[in-house]
């Protein structure tokens, strides 16, 4: 979700976009976004019935570093799924 927000051309993502992207329920997405918000990595803004998330001001370098580290880590064998 953090990568989707960071790379979105609009500079923000709606909960509805992220739920569709992750193929999980909106409450599940909202829970994880709340964790990111509580950590100070994202901010939110309610617009009508949806909440929009964007990177917190000044956190872009931190998010970039975090995503680079996570992207470089090998996937554990027990986390892989077969096609």
C-alpha positions in Angstrom: 0.0 0.0 0.0 2.8 2.4 0.8 4.4 1.7 -2.6 1.1 2.3 -4.3 0.6 5.7 -2.6 4.2 6.7 -3.2 4.1 5.9 -6.9 0.6 7.1 -7.7 0.6 9.9 -10.4 -2.0 11.9 -8.4 0.2 11.8 -5.3 -2.5 10.1 -3.3 -4.7 7.1 -3.2 -8.2 6.5 -2.1 -9.0 3.5 0.2 -11.3 2.2 -2.6 -8.3 2.2 -5.0 -6.1 0.3 -2.5 -8.8 -2.2 -1.6 -9.2 -3.1 -5.3 -5.5 -3.2 -5.9 -4.9 -5.6 -2.9 -8.1 -7.6 -3.5 -9.0 -7.3 0.2 -11.9 -5.7 2.0 -12.0 -1.9 2.7 -11.9 -2.4 6.5 -8.6 -4.5 6.1 -7.1 -1.7 4.0 -8.2 0.9 6.4 -6.6 -0.9 9.3 -3.3 -1.1 7.6 -3.5 2.5 6.5 -4.2 3.5 10.1 -0.9 1.8 11.1 1.0 3.8 8.4 -0.7 7.0 9.6 0.1 6.3 13.2 3.7 5.7 12.2 3.8 9.2 10.6 4.4 7.9 7.1 1.1 9.0 5.6 -1.5 11.6 6.1 -5.2 11.3 5.3 -8.1 13.5 4.2 -11.8 12.6 4.2 -13.7 13.5 1.1 -17.3 12.6 1.1 -17.4 8.9 2.0 -13.8 8.0 1.1 -10.5 8.8 2.8 -7.5 9.7 0.7 -3.9 9.0 1.7 -0.7 10.6 0.7 2.9 10.5 1.9 3.4 12.8 5.0 5.3 15.9 4.1 9.1 15.4 4.4 8.8 11.6 4.7 9.5 10.9 1.0 13.2 10.0 1.7 12.3 7.7 4.5 9.6 6.0 2.4 12.0 5.6 -0.5 14.7 4.1 1.6 12.2 1.7 3.3 10.7 0.6 0.0 14.2 0.0 -1.5 15.2 -2.1 1.5 12.0 -4.1 1.4 12.3 -4.6 -2.4 15.8 -6.0 -2.0 14.9 -8.6 0.6 14.5 -12.1 -0.7 11.1 -13.7 -0.3 11.1 -16.5 2.3 10.3 -19.9 0.9 7.3 -20.4 3.1 5.9 -17.0 1.9 6.0 -18.0 -1.8 2.9 -19.2 -3.5 2.8 -21.5 -6.4 1.0 -20.7 -9.6 
